[in-house]
Amino acid sequence: MKTITVKLDEKPVIISKLPIGRYAELIKVAKALPRHLSGMDKMDNEAIFAKLPEIITDALPEFIEMLAIATPLKKEEIEELGFAEIVKLVVGVMEVNCYMEVYEMIKKALAQPKAPVESLTS
């Protein structure tokens, strides 16, 4: 399984690619954030990271829950981290799970015209 090691205050944290079940948990928590995440589908990584402080401020409990799902850290450990460490975790999670690549694949697939469906009764 693909992993990335992020160093937090000299403590290595190994972030693994999420299996589909954990990814589903992450999406479920993320659904509670629509007003905080609106417009992010049109942003590049730089814009997303620029919006990160606002997301953290407005949706801290959900944000911590998402990191607790996506990393091996417990909520209490995440709550003690500084902003720079949080950003390192977010970058690690995005990289190991290829989020931007997956997003682009889905966007491309959805943009393709649908093939006509032939009638099965002919």
C-alpha positions in Angstrom: 0.0 0.0 0.0 1.3 3.4 -0.9 2.4 5.6 2.0 4.0 9.0 2.7 5.9 9.9 5.8 5.3 13.4 7.2 7.6 14.7 9.9 5.7 16.6 12.7 8.1 18.0 15.3 10.6 15.3 14.6 7.9 12.6 15.0 7.3 10.7 11.7 3.7 10.1 10.8 3.1 7.5 8.2 0.0 8.4 6.1 -1.4 5.5 4.0 -3.6 5.5 1.0 -7.2 5.1 2.2 -9.0 1.9 1.5 -12.5 2.5 0.0 -14.3 2.1 3.3 -12.3 4.7 5.0 -12.6 7.0 2.0 -16.4 6.6 2.3 -16.2 7.7 5.9 -14.2 10.7 4.9 -16.7 11.6 2.2 -19.6 11.3 4.8 -17.9 13.8 7.1 -17.0 16.1 4.2 -20.7 16.2 3.2 -21.3 18.2 6.4 -19.1 20.9 5.0 -20.8 22.1 1.8 -21.1 25.7 2.7 -17.4 25.8 3.7 -16.3 23.9 0.6 -18.5 25.6 -2.0 -16.5 26.5 -5.1 -13.6 24.3 -4.3 -14.3 22.1 -7.2 -13.2 25.0 -9.5 -10.0 25.7 -7.5 -6.5 24.5 -8.1 -4.3 23.2 -5.2 -2.8 26.7 -4.5 -6.3 28.2 -4.1 -7.4 25.3 -1.9 -4.4 25.8 0.4 -5.1 29.5 0.5 -8.7 28.8 1.7 -7.5 26.2 4.2 -7.3 28.7 7.2 -11.0 29.7 6.5 -12.1 26.1 6.4 -10.3 25.3 9.6 -11.8 28.3 11.3 -15.3 27.7 10.2 -15.5 23.9 10.4 -12.9 22.8 13.0 -14.7 19.8 14.4 -15.4 18.3 10.9 -11.9 19.2 9.7 -10.3 17.4 12.7 -12.6 14.4 12.1 -11.5 14.2 8.5 -7.9 14.2 9.5 -8.5 11.6 12.1 -10.0 9.3 9.4 -7.3 10.0 6.9 -4.3 9.7 9.2 -3.2 7.4 12.0 -3.5 10.3 14.6 -6.3 10.5 17.1 -8.5 13.6 17.4 -6.8 14.7 20.6 -3.4 14.6 18.9 -4.6 16.6 15.9 -6.1 19.2 18.2 -2.6 19.8 19.7 -0.9 20.4 16.3 0.1 23.8 14.9 -1.1 25.2 11.6 2.1 24.2 9.8 1.8 20.6 10.9 -1.9 20.5 9.9 -0.9 21.7 6.4 1.8 19.0 6.2 -0.8 16.4 7.1 -3.3 17.7 4.5 -0.7 17.8 1.8 0.4 14.2 2.7 -3.2 12.9 2.6 -3.9 14.6 -0.8 -0.6 13.3 -2.3 -0.8 9.7 -1.1 -4.5 9.4 -2.2 -3.9 11.2 -5.6 -6.9 13.4 -4.9 -6.3 15.8 -7.7 -5.6 13.1 -10.2 -8.8 11.2 -9.2 -10.8 14.5 -9.4 -9.5 15.2 -12.9 -10.3 11.6 -14.1 -13.9 12.0 -12.7 -14.3 15.4 -14.2 -13.1 14.2 -17.6 -15.4 11.1 -17.4 -18.4 13.3 -16.5 -17.7 15.7 -19.4 -17.8 13.0 -22.0 -21.1 12.8 -23.9 -23.2 9.8 -23.0 -23.6 7.1 -25.6 -27.2 6.5 -26.7 -28.8 3.4 -25.1 -30.3 1.0 -27.6 -33.7 -0.4 -26.8 -33.7 -4.0 -25.5 -37.2 -4.6 -26.9 -36.4 -4.4 -30.6 
